[in-house]
Structures are given as C-alpha cells and as structure tokens.
Amino acid sequence: MNDFGKYAYLIDEVCKTKNNKIGKTADNVRKILPVLIGWAKRGFTDKTYSDLSYEALGYKIYSGIGLPLGCVYSILEKLGKAENENIPNPNLLVNSKSQGIPSDGLSWVLNGYEGKSYEKKEEIKSQKNLRATTYKNWDWVLHMLGLKECVITDEETSDISKAFSGGFGGEGEEHKALKNFIASNPSVLKHKIISKGETEHILLSGDRLDVFFKAENVAVEVKPKFSPEDDVTRGIFQCVKYKAVLEAESIIFGDYKDAEIFLVIGGKLSPKNRKIANDLGIKVYENINP
C-alpha cells in the first residue's frame, strides 16, 4: 500500500476545539488508537480505563480518556464512510474496573446505552467486541490514518535484551522452595489439576521446566519474591517457549493436547512486565509464597 496516512488529517479535524485549535486531544488519540487496535487484534476484551491510561499515555491513574475515546469513534466512522468500509468500534474493549463493562459515558457514541440494564449492556459489549476482535482490516485502518502498530518501545526492548545477556546462575533456596510448594499445592493455580507436579522436568528441546503436571500438560515457571525485574521478563518469554515445545511434543507423542503455561512469582509484576505478559497472553500468579 502506498497511501500511508491518506486520512491522517481526520484525527486533527475531529479533535479540533471550538477555537479551531488541535491541542492535546489529537496527540492522545494517536497514542490511544494503536493500543485499542492492538487489543482488538489480540482478543483482549477485559481491559480497563486505567489500563488504557497507562499503556497509551503513561498515566499511573485513570485520567483524560473520555474525550479521546469519543474522537476515536468519530474518526473511524468518517474513515469508514470515506472508504465504504464497515469499521467496528473498539471502544467497548475498555471497561469500568468496578463494573466490568464500559461506563455510561459510552452513550456519547452509542445512543441510549446509559439507560439500559446491566445485562443488556453486557450483551451490547459482547456483540460489539466480537466484531472488533474478528475484524481483519485493523492494519489497513492504522495505515490509512498514518499510525504504526503499538509495540514495545525501544527502551523496553533494550531492557528485555539485557535480561537474556546476564547469565542464568544457580538455583537459590527460595526458588527451590517455591517450586516444591507449587508441585505439591496445584490448587494455588486455580486450575483443574489433580496430579502431583514434577520438578525439573526435561523437555526434548533440552529445557527444564520448574514444575510440570504431566496428566494435564501444564507447566509452571517460577520466580521467587526478590527476583530482579529482568529475570521476571525472562520468565515470561520462557513461558512462551515452553508452550510451543510442549505442544510440539504432544504431536510427536500422539497426544495432541494443548499445553497450559503459567508464571508464578513471589512478588508483584512491574507495570512493564504486566504489559508484556498481557500482550503475550501469559497468565501470572503474583505474591505466591510457601
């Protein structure tokens, strides 16, 4: 496609103030829209306004999202009309943390939403989100608006690379204790596991799983409470790798069983690692200690 940014002007046009000034709203829309589209492409439907504030704008608390979200709707509507394309509204991917559904402010772009029952709002959310998460032309939308896909920043990428360059070291007592605890107490994972876990299970790739529940094809990567942030980052990516290897093994062994991979940490995820885990679809159990 050679028409990159053909409709970039729509962002400034929609975001102009009464005084005909573009202002900060247009900048925020350019940050918010790629995040929303990234969530739609990954099938995330339970994000909150606080998540959007942090991931798009860097705010640690929910702030200043309502107006840009309204502009997002108008921009996509105008682009759709210009190109005869039925573009879904990704705004319903974002929810009130307390209610688990979009706030009543959505009535600004969805007439009558505020007066509907909770059940009806949930139904609307599900229908709209199904369209958003199955829509195939999100990359085209970004391209036409002159936007790039939301990815991890260069600074974050550098941090991730460092996480793999510092060596792995030996196993400490805390790490060993946490592994044994998970192996003997699978109920911590809130997953249907009835078998006892095996520690240090060796995969055909030569990798070692911290804990493996063979009957359920469930693996657990463990990071103790005071693990450095870079080590937790490494753990997230190890989970991605282990899932692929386990599912490849299931083909070789004729089991054809999907693998489930969890990361268990003794501490709390940093905002950066929470974003990485969410983007990669890795379930993390925090503050787990024997």
C-alpha positions as CSV (number, residue, x, y, z in Angstrom):
1,M,0.0,0.0,0.0
2,N,1.4,3.4,-1.0
3,D,-1.4,5.6,0.5
4,F,0.0,5.7,4.1
5,G,-1.6,8.5,6.0
6,K,-4.2,9.3,3.4
7,Y,-6.7,10.1,6.1
8,A,-4.3,11.2,8.8
9,Y,-6.0,14.7,8.6
10,L,-9.2,13.2,10.1
11,I,-7.5,13.0,13.5
12,D,-6.8,16.7,13.6
13,E,-10.2,17.5,12.0
14,V,-12.2,15.6,14.6
15,C,-10.1,16.7,17.6
16,K,-10.2,20.5,16.9
17,T,-11.5,22.6,19.8
18,K,-14.2,25.3,19.5
19,N,-11.4,27.8,18.9
20,N,-10.2,25.7,15.9
21,K,-7.2,24.6,17.8
22,I,-6.0,21.0,17.6
23,G,-4.5,20.7,21.1
24,K,-3.5,17.7,23.2
25,T,-6.5,15.5,22.3
26,A,-5.2,14.7,18.8
27,D,-1.8,13.6,20.3
28,N,-3.7,11.4,22.8
29,V,-5.8,9.9,20.0
30,R,-2.6,9.0,18.1
31,K,-1.4,7.1,21.2
32,I,-4.7,5.5,22.2
33,L,-5.9,4.2,18.8
34,P,-2.9,1.9,18.2
35,V,-3.3,0.5,21.7
36,L,-7.0,-0.2,21.2
37,I,-6.3,-1.8,17.8
38,G,-3.6,-3.9,19.4
39,W,-6.0,-5.2,22.0
40,A,-8.6,-6.0,19.3
41,K,-6.1,-8.0,17.3
42,R,-5.1,-9.9,20.4
43,G,-8.7,-10.5,21.5
44,F,-8.4,-8.6,24.8
45,T,-11.9,-7.6,26.0
46,D,-11.4,-7.1,29.7
47,K,-9.1,-4.1,29.8
48,T,-9.9,-1.1,32.0
49,Y,-9.8,2.7,31.5
50,S,-6.8,2.7,33.9
51,D,-5.0,0.1,31.6
52,L,-5.6,2.4,28.6
53,S,-4.4,5.5,30.5
54,Y,-1.2,3.7,31.5
55,E,-0.4,1.8,28.3
56,A,-1.2,4.6,25.9
57,L,-0.5,7.8,27.8
58,G,1.8,6.7,30.7
59,Y,-0.6,7.8,33.4
60,K,-0.4,5.8,36.6
61,I,-4.0,6.6,37.3
62,Y,-7.1,6.8,35.1
63,S,-7.2,10.2,33.5
64,G,-8.3,12.1,30.4
65,I,-9.6,9.1,28.4
66,G,-13.3,10.1,27.7
67,L,-12.8,12.8,25.1
68,P,-10.1,10.9,23.0
69,L,-12.3,7.8,23.0
70,G,-15.2,9.8,21.6
71,C,-12.9,11.2,19.0
72,V,-11.7,7.6,18.1
73,Y,-15.3,6.6,17.3
74,S,-15.9,9.7,15.1
75,I,-12.6,9.2,13.3
76,L,-13.3,5.6,12.4
77,E,-16.8,6.4,11.4
78,K,-15.6,9.1,9.0
79,L,-12.9,6.8,7.6
80,G,-15.4,4.1,7.1
81,K,-17.8,6.3,5.2
82,A,-15.0,7.7,3.0
83,E,-13.8,4.2,2.0
84,N,-17.2,2.4,2.2
85,E,-15.7,0.1,4.9
86,N,-17.7,-1.1,8.0
87,I,-15.2,-0.4,10.7
88,P,-16.1,-1.7,14.2
89,N,-15.9,0.4,17.3
90,P,-13.0,-0.8,19.6
91,N,-14.1,1.4,22.5
92,L,-16.1,-1.3,24.1
93,L,-12.9,-3.3,24.8
94,V,-12.3,-0.8,27.6
95,N,-14.3,-1.3,30.8
96,S,-15.0,0.3,34.2
97,K,-12.8,-1.6,36.7
98,S,-15.7,-1.8,39.2
99,Q,-18.4,-2.9,36.8
100,G,-16.6,-4.9,34.1
101,I,-18.4,-3.2,31.3
102,P,-18.0,0.2,29.6
103,S,-19.1,3.2,31.6
104,D,-22.3,5.2,30.8
105,G,-20.1,7.8,29.0
106,L,-20.4,5.4,26.1
107,S,-23.8,7.0,25.4
108,W,-21.9,9.8,23.8
109,V,-21.3,7.5,20.8
110,L,-23.9,4.8,21.4
111,N,-27.3,6.4,21.9
112,G,-29.3,5.0,24.7
113,Y,-26.6,2.9,26.3
114,E,-26.8,4.7,29.7
115,G,-30.5,3.8,30.2
116,K,-30.1,0.1,29.5
117,S,-30.0,-2.7,32.1
118,Y,-26.6,-4.2,33.2
119,E,-27.5,-7.4,31.3
120,K,-28.3,-5.5,28.1
121,K,-25.1,-3.5,28.4
122,E,-23.2,-6.8,28.7
123,E,-24.9,-8.1,25.6
124,I,-24.1,-5.0,23.6
125,K,-20.4,-5.2,24.8
126,S,-20.2,-8.9,23.7
127,Q,-21.7,-8.2,20.3
128,K,-19.5,-5.2,19.6
129,N,-16.4,-6.8,20.9
130,L,-16.9,-9.9,18.7
131,R,-16.9,-7.6,15.7
132,A,-13.8,-5.7,16.9
133,T,-11.8,-8.9,17.7
134,T,-12.6,-10.6,14.4
135,Y,-12.2,-7.6,12.1
136,K,-9.4,-8.4,9.6
137,N,-8.5,-4.9,8.4
138,W,-7.1,-3.2,11.5
139,D,-3.7,-2.9,9.9
140,W,-5.3,-1.1,7.0
141,V,-7.0,1.3,9.4
142,L,-3.7,2.2,11.0
143,H,-2.1,2.6,7.6
144,M,-4.7,4.9,6.3
145,L,-4.6,7.1,9.4
146,G,-0.8,7.3,9.3
147,L,-0.3,5.3,12.5
148,K,2.0,2.5,13.4
149,E,1.1,-0.6,15.3
150,C,1.6,-0.4,19.1
151,V,4.7,-2.3,20.0
152,I,7.1,-2.3,23.0
153,T,9.3,0.8,23.0
154,D,13.0,0.7,22.0
155,E,13.9,1.3,25.7
156,E,11.8,-1.6,26.8
157,T,13.2,-3.8,24.0
158,S,16.7,-2.9,25.2
159,D,15.8,-3.9,28.8
160,I,14.4,-7.3,27.5
161,S,17.6,-8.0,25.6
162,K,19.7,-7.3,28.8
163,A,17.5,-9.8,30.6
164,F,18.9,-12.5,28.4
165,S,22.6,-11.4,28.5
166,G,23.4,-11.6,32.1
167,G,23.6,-15.3,32.6
168,F,21.4,-17.7,34.5
169,G,23.2,-18.5,37.7
170,G,22.4,-21.3,40.1
171,E,19.2,-22.1,41.9
172,G,18.6,-20.5,45.3
173,E,16.8,-21.9,48.3
174,E,13.8,-19.6,47.8
175,H,13.4,-20.7,44.2
176,K,13.6,-24.4,45.2
177,A,11.1,-24.0,48.0
178,L,8.6,-22.2,45.7
179,K,8.9,-24.9,43.1
180,N,8.3,-27.7,45.6
181,F,5.4,-25.7,47.1
182,I,3.7,-25.4,43.7
183,A,4.3,-29.0,42.8
184,S,2.6,-30.1,46.0
185,N,-0.1,-27.5,46.0
186,P,-1.5,-27.2,42.5
187,S,-4.8,-25.6,43.9
188,V,-2.8,-22.3,44.1
189,L,-3.1,-22.2,40.3
190,K,-6.9,-22.2,40.4
191,H,-6.8,-24.6,37.5
192,K,-8.2,-28.1,37.3
193,I,-5.2,-30.2,38.3
194,I,-5.4,-33.4,40.2
195,S,-1.9,-34.9,39.6
196,K,1.2,-34.1,41.7
197,G,3.7,-31.9,40.0
198,E,7.2,-33.0,38.9
199,T,10.1,-30.5,39.3
200,E,12.9,-30.2,36.8
201,H,11.1,-32.0,34.0
202,I,13.4,-32.1,30.9
203,L,11.8,-31.3,27.5
204,L,13.0,-32.7,24.2
205,S,14.5,-29.3,23.5
206,G,16.8,-29.7,26.5
207,D,15.0,-27.1,28.5
208,R,14.0,-27.8,32.1
209,L,10.5,-27.0,33.4
210,D,10.4,-25.8,37.0
211,V,7.2,-27.7,37.6
212,F,5.3,-30.0,35.3
213,F,1.9,-31.6,35.7
214,K,2.1,-34.3,33.1
215,A,-1.5,-35.6,33.1
216,E,-2.9,-32.1,32.4
217,N,0.1,-30.9,30.3
218,V,0.5,-27.9,32.5
219,A,3.9,-26.3,33.1
220,V,4.8,-23.6,35.6
221,E,7.8,-21.3,35.5
222,V,8.7,-20.0,39.0
223,K,10.4,-16.8,40.1
224,P,10.9,-16.2,43.8
225,K,9.9,-13.0,45.6
226,F,13.1,-11.0,45.2
227,S,13.8,-11.9,41.6
228,P,15.1,-8.9,39.5
229,E,12.7,-7.4,37.1
230,D,14.8,-8.6,34.1
231,D,14.6,-12.2,35.4
232,V,10.8,-12.0,35.6
233,T,10.8,-10.7,32.0
234,R,12.9,-13.7,31.0
235,G,10.4,-15.9,32.8
236,I,7.5,-14.6,30.7
237,F,9.4,-15.3,27.5
238,Q,10.4,-18.8,28.8
239,C,6.6,-19.5,29.2
240,V,6.0,-18.7,25.5
241,K,8.8,-21.0,24.5
242,Y,7.7,-23.9,26.8
243,K,4.2,-23.8,25.5
244,A,5.4,-24.2,21.9
245,V,7.8,-27.0,22.8
246,L,5.1,-28.9,24.9
247,E,2.6,-28.7,22.1
248,A,5.2,-29.9,19.6
249,E,6.0,-32.8,21.9
250,S,2.3,-33.7,22.1
251,I,2.3,-34.0,18.3
252,I,5.3,-36.3,18.4
253,F,3.9,-38.5,21.1
254,G,0.5,-38.6,19.5
255,D,-1.3,-37.0,22.4
256,Y,-2.5,-33.8,20.6
257,K,-3.1,-32.0,23.9
258,D,-3.0,-28.2,24.3
259,A,-0.4,-27.0,26.8
260,E,-1.1,-24.5,29.6
261,I,1.8,-22.4,30.9
262,F,1.7,-20.3,34.0
263,L,4.2,-18.0,35.6
264,V,4.3,-17.9,39.4
265,I,6.2,-15.1,41.1
266,G,6.7,-14.5,44.8
267,G,6.5,-10.7,44.3
268,K,4.4,-8.4,42.2
269,L,4.6,-7.7,38.5
270,S,6.1,-4.4,37.4
271,P,3.9,-2.3,35.0
272,K,6.3,-3.1,32.2
273,N,6.2,-6.8,32.8
274,R,2.4,-6.8,33.3
275,K,2.1,-5.2,29.8
276,I,4.4,-7.8,28.3
277,A,2.6,-10.7,29.9
278,N,-0.8,-9.3,28.8
279,D,0.4,-8.8,25.2
280,L,1.8,-12.4,25.1
281,G,-1.2,-14.0,26.8
282,I,0.7,-15.4,29.7
283,K,-1.2,-15.9,33.0
284,V,0.8,-14.8,36.0
285,Y,0.1,-15.6,39.6
286,E,1.6,-13.0,41.9
287,N,2.5,-12.9,45.6
288,I,2.7,-16.7,45.9
289,N,5.0,-17.8,48.7
290,P,5.3,-21.1,50.6
